[in-house]
Amino acid sequence: MLKQGAIVLIPVPFTDLTSLKRRPVIIISSNEYNRESSDMIVVAMTSNPTQTAYSFTVTNAELEEGSLNRPGKVRVDKLYTLSQNLIVRTFGNVNPATIERIRTLLNDVTKPKL
């Protein structure tokens, strides 16, 4: 069963839907949702070091299990709902503090500025 916080490799669509490229993502959908659905909700990861307002770096220090070849930038503003069947590989799981940081940034992305 897929766990919330798992880092998996999937073919991610470009935002203009012209192509796909295999990229790591972090599963943010709940364990219950992952059991009941054939889909999963994920946020993108990139090796691009450019800092954006809705990104942060994850290293092996933020993993509960597994390992990354190099640090990755979590892009909370790149959110996808994709089939669980697309998973090519699993790298590990981020810790609960990282999931909470993703939730906080997701809230910031969706909250209107007054």
MOQUITA-V931676 format. One record per backbone hydrogen bond with DSSP energy under -1.0 kcal/mol. CO is the residue of the C=O (numbers start at 0). NH is the residue of the N-H. If there is no record, write none. Layout:
co=<CO;CO>
nh=<NH;NH>
This chain:
co=<2;4;5;6;6;7;8;9;11;13;18;20;22;23;24;25;26;29;30;31;32;37;39;40;40;41;42;43;45;51;53;55;57;58;59;61;64;71;72;73;74;77;79;81;82;83;88;90;91;92;92;94;95;96;97;98;99;100;101;102;103;104;105;106>
nh=<5;93;26;90;91;24;87;22;20;16;13;11;9;44;7;42;4;33;34;35;36;83;81;27;28;79;25;74;72;54;75;73;71;61;62;94;92;57;45;55;77;43;41;39;85;86;8;66;6;63;64;98;99;100;101;102;103;104;105;106;107;108;109;110>
